[in-house]
């Protein structure tokens, strides 16, 4: 039995990078929603709150797309 260590290392590297990236994007979405709530309490301008909310939803949509793509790769 031969193990292709280079391929295994490549898979490990890509997995770590994508995992860290997705966690970071999801965290940005949570922070965006938290800032929106604090901005709403401080009576911030409507444009800033809308932009923050849109950015947070975009982060969550990116995470959902990555999960859907992963499921597609497993099924296909």
PDB file of N, CA, C and O in Angstrom, chain B, residues numbered from 101:
ATOM      1  N   UNK B 101       0.846  -1.169   0.000  1.00  0.00           N
ATOM      2  CA  UNK B 101       0.000   0.000   0.000  1.00  0.00           C
ATOM      3  C   UNK B 101       0.900   1.244   0.000  1.00  0.00           C
ATOM      4  O   UNK B 101       1.802   1.376   0.828  1.00  0.00           O
ATOM      5  N   UNK B 102       0.637   2.136  -0.932  1.00  0.00           N
ATOM      6  CA  UNK B 102       1.387   3.382  -1.051  1.00  0.00           C
ATOM      7  C   UNK B 102       0.482   4.559  -0.724  1.00  0.00           C
ATOM      8  O   UNK B 102      -0.664   4.617  -1.170  1.00  0.00           O
ATOM      9  N   UNK B 103       0.994   5.476   0.044  1.00  0.00           N
ATOM     10  CA  UNK B 103       0.254   6.694   0.368  1.00  0.00           C
ATOM     11  C   UNK B 103       0.896   7.851  -0.379  1.00  0.00           C
ATOM     12  O   UNK B 103       2.101   8.081  -0.280  1.00  0.00           O
ATOM     13  N   UNK B 104       0.078   8.571  -1.123  1.00  0.00           N
ATOM     14  CA  UNK B 104       0.562   9.749  -1.841  1.00  0.00           C
ATOM     15  C   UNK B 104       0.535  10.933  -0.867  1.00  0.00           C
ATOM     16  O   UNK B 104      -0.483  11.609  -0.719  1.00  0.00           O
ATOM     17  N   UNK B 105       1.672  11.166  -0.209  1.00  0.00           N
ATOM     18  CA  UNK B 105       1.743  12.177   0.839  1.00  0.00           C
ATOM     19  C   UNK B 105       1.538  13.585   0.309  1.00  0.00           C
ATOM     20  O   UNK B 105       1.005  14.445   1.010  1.00  0.00           O
ATOM     21  N   UNK B 106       1.960  13.822  -0.923  1.00  0.00           N
ATOM     22  CA  UNK B 106       1.774  15.156  -1.491  1.00  0.00           C
ATOM     23  C   UNK B 106       0.290  15.452  -1.699  1.00  0.00           C
ATOM     24  O   UNK B 106      -0.171  16.551  -1.391  1.00  0.00           O
ATOM     25  N   UNK B 107      -0.455  14.487  -2.215  1.00  0.00           N
ATOM     26  CA  UNK B 107      -1.896  14.668  -2.405  1.00  0.00           C
ATOM     27  C   UNK B 107      -2.602  14.820  -1.059  1.00  0.00           C
ATOM     28  O   UNK B 107      -3.518  15.631  -0.919  1.00  0.00           O
ATOM     29  N   UNK B 108      -2.176  14.046  -0.082  1.00  0.00           N
ATOM     30  CA  UNK B 108      -2.768  14.149   1.246  1.00  0.00           C
ATOM     31  C   UNK B 108      -2.499  15.525   1.863  1.00  0.00           C
ATOM     32  O   UNK B 108      -3.381  16.113   2.489  1.00  0.00           O
ATOM     33  N   UNK B 109      -1.294  16.027   1.684  1.00  0.00           N
ATOM     34  CA  UNK B 109      -0.956  17.356   2.180  1.00  0.00           C
ATOM     35  C   UNK B 109      -1.734  18.444   1.467  1.00  0.00           C
ATOM     36  O   UNK B 109      -2.137  19.428   2.088  1.00  0.00           O
ATOM     37  N   UNK B 110      -1.951  18.279   0.166  1.00  0.00           N
ATOM     38  CA  UNK B 110      -2.735  19.244  -0.601  1.00  0.00           C
ATOM     39  C   UNK B 110      -4.181  19.290  -0.100  1.00  0.00           C
ATOM     40  O   UNK B 110      -4.751  20.366   0.081  1.00  0.00           O
ATOM     41  N   UNK B 111      -4.755  18.125   0.120  1.00  0.00           N
ATOM     42  CA  UNK B 111      -6.130  18.054   0.628  1.00  0.00           C
ATOM     43  C   UNK B 111      -6.208  18.684   2.013  1.00  0.00           C
ATOM     44  O   UNK B 111      -7.161  19.405   2.312  1.00  0.00           O
ATOM     45  N   UNK B 112      -5.234  18.423   2.847  1.00  0.00           N
ATOM     46  CA  UNK B 112      -5.206  19.007   4.183  1.00  0.00           C
ATOM     47  C   UNK B 112      -5.113  20.534   4.110  1.00  0.00           C
ATOM     48  O   UNK B 112      -5.835  21.234   4.820  1.00  0.00           O
ATOM     49  N   UNK B 113      -4.238  21.043   3.266  1.00  0.00           N
ATOM     50  CA  UNK B 113      -4.074  22.491   3.134  1.00  0.00           C
ATOM     51  C   UNK B 113      -5.323  23.179   2.623  1.00  0.00           C
ATOM     52  O   UNK B 113      -5.729  24.213   3.153  1.00  0.00           O
ATOM     53  N   UNK B 114      -5.933  22.611   1.598  1.00  0.00           N
ATOM     54  CA  UNK B 114      -7.151  23.205   1.043  1.00  0.00           C
ATOM     55  C   UNK B 114      -8.287  23.146   2.065  1.00  0.00           C
ATOM     56  O   UNK B 114      -9.053  24.099   2.206  1.00  0.00           O
ATOM     57  N   UNK B 115      -8.388  22.038   2.766  1.00  0.00           N
ATOM     58  CA  UNK B 115      -9.434  21.889   3.772  1.00  0.00           C
ATOM     59  C   UNK B 115      -9.275  22.925   4.884  1.00  0.00           C
ATOM     60  O   UNK B 115     -10.253  23.549   5.298  1.00  0.00           O
ATOM     61  N   UNK B 116      -8.053  23.107   5.362  1.00  0.00           N
ATOM     62  CA  UNK B 116      -7.819  24.102   6.411  1.00  0.00           C
ATOM     63  C   UNK B 116      -8.122  25.516   5.926  1.00  0.00           C
ATOM     64  O   UNK B 116      -8.740  26.304   6.642  1.00  0.00           O
ATOM     65  N   UNK B 117      -7.690  25.834   4.719  1.00  0.00           N
ATOM     66  CA  UNK B 117      -7.910  27.181   4.186  1.00  0.00           C
ATOM     67  C   UNK B 117      -9.401  27.478   4.011  1.00  0.00           C
ATOM     68  O   UNK B 117      -9.870  28.554   4.381  1.00  0.00           O
ATOM     69  N   UNK B 118     -10.136  26.529   3.453  1.00  0.00           N
ATOM     70  CA  UNK B 118     -11.569  26.745   3.227  1.00  0.00           C
ATOM     71  C   UNK B 118     -12.315  26.810   4.557  1.00  0.00           C
ATOM     72  O   UNK B 118     -13.222  27.626   4.721  1.00  0.00           O
ATOM     73  N   UNK B 119     -11.942  25.963   5.495  1.00  0.00           N
ATOM     74  CA  UNK B 119     -12.600  25.978   6.800  1.00  0.00           C
ATOM     75  C   UNK B 119     -12.368  27.305   7.524  1.00  0.00           C
ATOM     76  O   UNK B 119     -13.306  27.903   8.052  1.00  0.00           O
ATOM     77  N   UNK B 120     -11.138  27.751   7.545  1.00  0.00           N
ATOM     78  CA  UNK B 120     -10.830  29.023   8.197  1.00  0.00           C
ATOM     79  C   UNK B 120     -11.531  30.174   7.476  1.00  0.00           C
ATOM     80  O   UNK B 120     -12.034  31.096   8.118  1.00  0.00           O
ATOM     81  N   UNK B 121     -11.565  30.122   6.155  1.00  0.00           N
ATOM     82  CA  UNK B 121     -12.248  31.162   5.386  1.00  0.00           C
ATOM     83  C   UNK B 121     -13.740  31.205   5.666  1.00  0.00           C
ATOM     84  O   UNK B 121     -14.305  32.282   5.858  1.00  0.00           O
ATOM     85  N   UNK B 122     -14.393  30.029   5.690  1.00  0.00           N
ATOM     86  CA  UNK B 122     -15.832  30.000   5.944  1.00  0.00           C
ATOM     87  C   UNK B 122     -16.172  30.447   7.368  1.00  0.00           C
ATOM     88  O   UNK B 122     -17.154  31.159   7.579  1.00  0.00           O
ATOM     89  N   UNK B 123     -15.375  30.037   8.324  1.00  0.00           N
ATOM     90  CA  UNK B 123     -15.607  30.483   9.695  1.00  0.00           C
ATOM     91  C   UNK B 123     -15.434  32.001   9.780  1.00  0.00           C
ATOM     92  O   UNK B 123     -16.202  32.676  10.466  1.00  0.00           O
ATOM     93  N   UNK B 124     -14.437  32.529   9.091  1.00  0.00           N
ATOM     94  CA  UNK B 124     -14.231  33.972   9.076  1.00  0.00           C
ATOM     95  C   UNK B 124     -15.387  34.720   8.448  1.00  0.00           C
ATOM     96  O   UNK B 124     -15.821  35.746   8.973  1.00  0.00           O
ATOM     97  N   UNK B 125     -15.892  34.221   7.335  1.00  0.00           N
ATOM     98  CA  UNK B 125     -17.018  34.878   6.659  1.00  0.00           C
ATOM     99  C   UNK B 125     -18.276  34.806   7.524  1.00  0.00           C
ATOM    100  O   UNK B 125     -19.021  35.781   7.621  1.00  0.00           O
ATOM    101  N   UNK B 126     -18.511  33.654   8.151  1.00  0.00           N
ATOM    102  CA  UNK B 126     -19.677  33.527   9.025  1.00  0.00           C
ATOM    103  C   UNK B 126     -19.556  34.470  10.217  1.00  0.00           C
ATOM    104  O   UNK B 126     -20.542  35.073  10.644  1.00  0.00           O
ATOM    105  N   UNK B 127     -18.340  34.595  10.753  1.00  0.00           N
ATOM    106  CA  UNK B 127     -18.108  35.508  11.865  1.00  0.00           C
ATOM    107  C   UNK B 127     -18.367  36.956  11.450  1.00  0.00           C
ATOM    108  O   UNK B 127     -18.943  37.729  12.216  1.00  0.00           O
ATOM    109  N   UNK B 128     -17.946  37.321  10.247  1.00  0.00           N
ATOM    110  CA  UNK B 128     -18.238  38.672   9.751  1.00  0.00           C
ATOM    111  C   UNK B 128     -19.737  38.918   9.659  1.00  0.00           C
ATOM    112  O   UNK B 128     -20.209  40.017   9.951  1.00  0.00           O
ATOM    113  N   UNK B 129     -20.486  37.894   9.252  1.00  0.00           N
ATOM    114  CA  UNK B 129     -21.936  38.033   9.198  1.00  0.00           C
ATOM    115  C   UNK B 129     -22.542  38.253  10.567  1.00  0.00           C
ATOM    116  O   UNK B 129     -23.427  39.092  10.734  1.00  0.00           O
ATOM    117  N   UNK B 130     -22.065  37.500  11.553  1.00  0.00           N
ATOM    118  CA  UNK B 130     -22.577  37.664  12.917  1.00  0.00           C
ATOM    119  C   UNK B 130     -22.213  39.040  13.459  1.00  0.00           C
ATOM    120  O   UNK B 130     -23.044  39.708  14.074  1.00  0.00           O
ATOM    121  N   UNK B 131     -20.980  39.462  13.234  1.00  0.00           N
ATOM    122  CA  UNK B 131     -20.547  40.786  13.706  1.00  0.00           C
ATOM    123  C   UNK B 131     -21.355  41.880  13.016  1.00  0.00           C
ATOM    124  O   UNK B 131     -21.718  42.877  13.640  1.00  0.00           O
ATOM    125  N   UNK B 132     -21.634  41.691  11.730  1.00  0.00           N
ATOM    126  CA  UNK B 132     -22.442  42.674  11.010  1.00  0.00           C
ATOM    127  C   UNK B 132     -23.842  42.803  11.581  1.00  0.00           C
ATOM    128  O   UNK B 132     -24.360  43.913  11.705  1.00  0.00           O
ATOM    129  N   UNK B 133     -24.461  41.681  11.932  1.00  0.00           N
ATOM    130  CA  UNK B 133     -25.790  41.748  12.539  1.00  0.00           C
ATOM    131  C   UNK B 133     -25.728  42.349  13.938  1.00  0.00           C
ATOM    132  O   UNK B 133     -26.637  43.076  14.338  1.00  0.00           O
ATOM    133  N   UNK B 134     -24.673  42.057  14.682  1.00  0.00           N
ATOM    134  CA  UNK B 134     -24.541  42.624  16.026  1.00  0.00           C
ATOM    135  C   UNK B 134     -24.326  44.131  15.946  1.00  0.00           C
ATOM    136  O   UNK B 134     -24.894  44.875  16.746  1.00  0.00           O
ATOM    137  N   UNK B 135     -23.516  44.594  14.994  1.00  0.00           N
ATOM    138  CA  UNK B 135     -23.306  46.032  14.842  1.00  0.00           C
ATOM    139  C   UNK B 135     -24.585  46.721  14.390  1.00  0.00           C
ATOM    140  O   UNK B 135     -24.858  47.857  14.778  1.00  0.00           O
ATOM    141  N   UNK B 136     -25.356  46.037  13.579  1.00  0.00           N
ATOM    142  CA  UNK B 136     -26.625  46.618  13.127  1.00  0.00           C
ATOM    143  C   UNK B 136     -27.548  46.825  14.311  1.00  0.00           C
ATOM    144  O   UNK B 136     -28.201  47.863  14.415  1.00  0.00           O
ATOM    145  N   UNK B 137     -27.611  45.846  15.208  1.00  0.00           N
ATOM    146  CA  UNK B 137     -28.490  45.978  16.363  1.00  0.00           C
ATOM    147  C   UNK B 137     -28.020  47.102  17.283  1.00  0.00           C
ATOM    148  O   UNK B 137     -28.837  47.850  17.819  1.00  0.00           O
ATOM    149  N   UNK B 138     -26.708  47.219  17.465  1.00  0.00           N
ATOM    150  CA  UNK B 138     -26.212  48.299  18.313  1.00  0.00           C
ATOM    151  C   UNK B 138     -26.388  49.652  17.622  1.00  0.00           C
ATOM    152  O   UNK B 138     -26.617  50.664  18.285  1.00  0.00           O
ATOM    153  N   UNK B 139     -26.282  49.668  16.312  1.00  0.00           N
ATOM    154  CA  UNK B 139     -26.482  50.917  15.576  1.00  0.00           C
ATOM    155  C   UNK B 139     -27.952  51.328  15.618  1.00  0.00           C
ATOM    156  O   UNK B 139     -28.263  52.517  15.692  1.00  0.00           O
ATOM    157  N   UNK B 140     -28.857  50.349  15.571  1.00  0.00           N
ATOM    158  CA  UNK B 140     -30.284  50.672  15.669  1.00  0.00           C
ATOM    159  C   UNK B 140     -30.603  51.268  17.038  1.00  0.00           C
ATOM    160  O   UNK B 140     -31.436  52.168  17.144  1.00  0.00           O
ATOM    161  N   UNK B 141     -29.950  50.776  18.073  1.00  0.00           N
ATOM    162  CA  UNK B 141     -30.180  51.302  19.413  1.00  0.00           C
ATOM    163  C   UNK B 141     -29.622  52.699  19.575  1.00  0.00           C
ATOM    164  O   UNK B 141     -30.135  53.476  20.381  1.00  0.00           O
ATOM    165  N   UNK B 142     -28.574  53.039  18.821  1.00  0.00           N
ATOM    166  CA  UNK B 142     -27.958  54.359  18.921  1.00  0.00           C
ATOM    167  C   UNK B 142     -28.544  55.344  17.914  1.00  0.00           C
ATOM    168  O   UNK B 142     -28.032  56.454  17.770  1.00  0.00           O
ATOM    169  N   UNK B 143     -29.601  54.958  17.223  1.00  0.00           N
ATOM    170  CA  UNK B 143     -30.278  55.810  16.241  1.00  0.00           C
ATOM    171  C   UNK B 143     -29.320  56.255  15.148  1.00  0.00           C
ATOM    172  O   UNK B 143     -29.194  57.446  14.863  1.00  0.00           O
ATOM    173  N   UNK B 144     -28.635  55.272  14.530  1.00  0.00           N
ATOM    174  CA  UNK B 144     -27.711  55.571  13.436  1.00  0.00           C
ATOM    175  C   UNK B 144     -28.498  55.846  12.160  1.00  0.00           C
ATOM    176  O   UNK B 144     -29.711  55.641  12.098  1.00  0.00           O
ATOM    177  N   UNK B 145     -27.790  56.307  11.162  1.00  0.00           N
ATOM    178  CA  UNK B 145     -28.444  56.621   9.892  1.00  0.00           C
ATOM    179  C   UNK B 145     -28.954  55.348   9.233  1.00  0.00           C
ATOM    180  O   UNK B 145     -28.394  54.269   9.428  1.00  0.00           O
ATOM    181  N   UNK B 146     -30.012  55.480   8.457  1.00  0.00           N
ATOM    182  CA  UNK B 146     -30.632  54.323   7.818  1.00  0.00           C
ATOM    183  C   UNK B 146     -29.746  53.675   6.783  1.00  0.00           C
ATOM    184  O   UNK B 146     -29.806  52.457   6.610  1.00  0.00           O
ATOM    185  N   UNK B 147     -28.920  54.445   6.084  1.00  0.00           N
ATOM    186  CA  UNK B 147     -28.054  53.887   5.058  1.00  0.00           C
ATOM    187  C   UNK B 147     -26.992  52.977   5.628  1.00  0.00           C
ATOM    188  O   UNK B 147     -26.696  51.932   5.049  1.00  0.00           O
ATOM    189  N   UNK B 148     -26.413  53.355   6.750  1.00  0.00           N
ATOM    190  CA  UNK B 148     -25.382  52.529   7.375  1.00  0.00           C
ATOM    191  C   UNK B 148     -25.968  51.225   7.882  1.00  0.00           C
ATOM    192  O   UNK B 148     -25.353  50.171   7.721  1.00  0.00           O
ATOM    193  N   UNK B 149     -27.129  51.275   8.484  1.00  0.00           N
ATOM    194  CA  UNK B 149     -27.769  50.062   9.004  1.00  0.00           C
ATOM    195  C   UNK B 149     -28.146  49.132   7.862  1.00  0.00           C
ATOM    196  O   UNK B 149     -27.984  47.917   7.974  1.00  0.00           O
ATOM    197  N   UNK B 150     -28.646  49.684   6.770  1.00  0.00           N
ATOM    198  CA  UNK B 150     -29.034  48.852   5.628  1.00  0.00           C
ATOM    199  C   UNK B 150     -27.811  48.215   4.978  1.00  0.00           C
ATOM    200  O   UNK B 150     -27.852  47.056   4.564  1.00  0.00           O
ATOM    201  N   UNK B 151     -26.733  48.971   4.892  1.00  0.00           N
ATOM    202  CA  UNK B 151     -25.507  48.432   4.302  1.00  0.00           C
ATOM    203  C   UNK B 151     -24.928  47.326   5.167  1.00  0.00           C
ATOM    204  O   UNK B 151     -24.469  46.310   4.645  1.00  0.00           O
ATOM    205  N   UNK B 152     -24.944  47.505   6.464  1.00  0.00           N
ATOM    206  CA  UNK B 152     -24.441  46.488   7.382  1.00  0.00           C
ATOM    207  C   UNK B 152     -25.274  45.219   7.308  1.00  0.00           C
ATOM    208  O   UNK B 152     -24.735  44.113   7.285  1.00  0.00           O
ATOM    209  N   UNK B 153     -26.581  45.381   7.272  1.00  0.00           N
ATOM    210  CA  UNK B 153     -27.481  44.226   7.184  1.00  0.00           C
ATOM    211  C   UNK B 153     -27.276  43.489   5.859  1.00  0.00           C
ATOM    212  O   UNK B 153     -27.253  42.258   5.833  1.00  0.00           O
ATOM    213  N   UNK B 154     -27.129  44.225   4.772  1.00  0.00           N
ATOM    214  CA  UNK B 154     -26.917  43.610   3.466  1.00  0.00           C
ATOM    215  C   UNK B 154     -25.596  42.845   3.428  1.00  0.00           C
ATOM    216  O   UNK B 154     -25.523  41.746   2.878  1.00  0.00           O
ATOM    217  N   UNK B 155     -24.556  43.432   4.013  1.00  0.00           N
ATOM    218  CA  UNK B 155     -23.265  42.744   4.063  1.00  0.00           C
ATOM    219  C   UNK B 155     -23.334  41.463   4.885  1.00  0.00           C
ATOM    220  O   UNK B 155     -22.745  40.448   4.513  1.00  0.00           O
ATOM    221  N   UNK B 156     -24.053  41.513   6.003  1.00  0.00           N
ATOM    222  CA  UNK B 156     -24.195  40.321   6.846  1.00  0.00           C
ATOM    223  C   UNK B 156     -24.955  39.223   6.105  1.00  0.00           C
ATOM    224  O   UNK B 156     -24.576  38.053   6.160  1.00  0.00           O
ATOM    225  N   UNK B 157     -26.020  39.601   5.417  1.00  0.00           N
ATOM    226  CA  UNK B 157     -26.780  38.607   4.661  1.00  0.00           C
ATOM    227  C   UNK B 157     -25.960  38.042   3.504  1.00  0.00           C
ATOM    228  O   UNK B 157     -26.103  36.868   3.162  1.00  0.00           O
ATOM    229  N   UNK B 158     -25.110  38.855   2.905  1.00  0.00           N
ATOM    230  CA  UNK B 158     -24.236  38.374   1.836  1.00  0.00           C
ATOM    231  C   UNK B 158     -23.231  37.354   2.385  1.00  0.00           C
ATOM    232  O   UNK B 158     -22.924  36.361   1.726  1.00  0.00           O
ATOM    233  N   UNK B 159     -22.728  37.605   3.582  1.00  0.00           N
ATOM    234  CA  UNK B 159     -21.811  36.644   4.211  1.00  0.00           C
ATOM    235  C   UNK B 159     -22.514  35.315   4.458  1.00  0.00           C
ATOM    236  O   UNK B 159     -21.947  34.256   4.186  1.00  0.00           O
ATOM    237  N   UNK B 160     -23.733  35.358   4.965  1.00  0.00           N
ATOM    238  CA  UNK B 160     -24.482  34.126   5.215  1.00  0.00           C
ATOM    239  C   UNK B 160     -24.820  33.414   3.909  1.00  0.00           C
ATOM    240  O   UNK B 160     -24.812  32.184   3.854  1.00  0.00           O
ATOM    241  N   UNK B 161     -25.118  34.178   2.860  1.00  0.00           N
ATOM    242  CA  UNK B 161     -25.403  33.567   1.556  1.00  0.00           C
ATOM    243  C   UNK B 161     -24.164  32.882   0.992  1.00  0.00           C
ATOM    244  O   UNK B 161     -24.266  31.818   0.382  1.00  0.00           O
ATOM    245  N   UNK B 162     -22.998  33.484   1.192  1.00  0.00           N
ATOM    246  CA  UNK B 162     -21.754  32.869   0.741  1.00  0.00           C
ATOM    247  C   UNK B 162     -21.499  31.563   1.485  1.00  0.00           C
ATOM    248  O   UNK B 162     -21.062  30.582   0.883  1.00  0.00           O
ATOM    249  N   UNK B 163     -21.764  31.544   2.769  1.00  0.00           N
ATOM    250  CA  UNK B 163     -21.603  30.310   3.547  1.00  0.00           C
ATOM    251  C   UNK B 163     -22.577  29.236   3.057  1.00  0.00           C
ATOM    252  O   UNK B 163     -22.195  28.075   2.907  1.00  0.00           O
ATOM    253  N   UNK B 164     -23.812  29.612   2.813  1.00  0.00           N
ATOM    254  CA  UNK B 164     -24.802  28.654   2.324  1.00  0.00           C
ATOM    255  C   UNK B 164     -24.416  28.120   0.949  1.00  0.00           C
ATOM    256  O   UNK B 164     -24.609  26.938   0.663  1.00  0.00           O
ATOM    257  N   UNK B 165     -23.875  28.981   0.101  1.00  0.00           N
ATOM    258  CA  UNK B 165     -23.439  28.535  -1.231  1.00  0.00           C
ATOM    259  C   UNK B 165     -22.270  27.559  -1.117  1.00  0.00           C
ATOM    260  O   UNK B 165     -22.206  26.584  -1.865  1.00  0.00           O
ATOM    261  N   UNK B 166     -21.357  27.808  -0.202  1.00  0.00           N
ATOM    262  CA  UNK B 166     -20.218  26.894  -0.018  1.00  0.00           C
ATOM    263  C   UNK B 166     -20.690  25.538   0.496  1.00  0.00           C
ATOM    264  O   UNK B 166     -20.184  24.503   0.063  1.00  0.00           O
ATOM    265  N   UNK B 167     -21.644  25.534   1.404  1.00  0.00           N
ATOM    266  CA  UNK B 167     -22.192  24.271   1.913  1.00  0.00           C
ATOM    267  C   UNK B 167     -22.920  23.529   0.797  1.00  0.00           C
ATOM    268  O   UNK B 167     -22.757  22.318   0.650  1.00  0.00           O
ATOM    269  N   UNK B 168     -23.714  24.238   0.014  1.00  0.00           N
ATOM    270  CA  UNK B 168     -24.431  23.609  -1.104  1.00  0.00           C
ATOM    271  C   UNK B 168     -23.450  23.041  -2.121  1.00  0.00           C
ATOM    272  O   UNK B 168     -23.680  21.958  -2.658  1.00  0.00           O
ATOM    273  N   UNK B 169     -22.367  23.750  -2.393  1.00  0.00           N
ATOM    274  CA  UNK B 169     -21.363  23.251  -3.328  1.00  0.00           C
ATOM    275  C   UNK B 169     -20.693  21.998  -2.772  1.00  0.00           C
ATOM    276  O   UNK B 169     -20.429  21.057  -3.521  1.00  0.00           O
ATOM    277  N   UNK B 170     -20.417  21.972  -1.482  1.00  0.00           N
ATOM    278  CA  UNK B 170     -19.834  20.787  -0.866  1.00  0.00           C
ATOM    279  C   UNK B 170     -20.756  19.589  -0.965  1.00  0.00           C
ATOM    280  O   UNK B 170     -20.307  18.480  -1.257  1.00  0.00           O
ATOM    281  N   UNK B 171     -22.043  19.803  -0.725  1.00  0.00           N
ATOM    282  CA  UNK B 171     -23.005  18.708  -0.853  1.00  0.00           C
ATOM    283  C   UNK B 171     -23.075  18.258  -2.301  1.00  0.00           C
ATOM    284  O   UNK B 171     -23.162  17.061  -2.572  1.00  0.00           O
ATOM    285  N   UNK B 172     -23.039  19.200  -3.233  1.00  0.00           N
ATOM    286  CA  UNK B 172     -23.042  18.851  -4.660  1.00  0.00           C
ATOM    287  C   UNK B 172     -21.840  17.976  -5.007  1.00  0.00           C
ATOM    288  O   UNK B 172     -21.973  16.997  -5.742  1.00  0.00           O
ATOM    289  N   UNK B 173     -20.676  18.325  -4.482  1.00  0.00           N
ATOM    290  CA  UNK B 173     -19.465  17.544  -4.771  1.00  0.00           C
ATOM    291  C   UNK B 173     -19.573  16.126  -4.202  1.00  0.00           C
ATOM    292  O   UNK B 173     -19.088  15.174  -4.814  1.00  0.00           O
ATOM    293  N   UNK B 174     -20.199  15.985  -3.046  1.00  0.00           N
ATOM    294  CA  UNK B 174     -20.344  14.663  -2.445  1.00  0.00           C
ATOM    295  C   UNK B 174     -21.335  13.817  -3.224  1.00  0.00           C
ATOM    296  O   UNK B 174     -21.094  12.630  -3.445  1.00  0.00           O
ATOM    297  N   UNK B 175     -22.445  14.408  -3.642  1.00  0.00           N
ATOM    298  CA  UNK B 175     -23.497  13.661  -4.310  1.00  0.00           C
ATOM    299  C   UNK B 175     -23.138  13.349  -5.755  1.00  0.00           C
ATOM    300  O   UNK B 175     -23.389  12.242  -6.232  1.00  0.00           O
ATOM    301  N   UNK B 176     -22.559  14.307  -6.449  1.00  0.00           N
ATOM    302  CA  UNK B 176     -22.282  14.141  -7.885  1.00  0.00           C
ATOM    303  C   UNK B 176     -21.124  13.224  -8.158  1.00  0.00           C
ATOM    304  O   UNK B 176     -20.779  12.993  -9.316  1.00  0.00           O
TER     305      UNK B 176
END
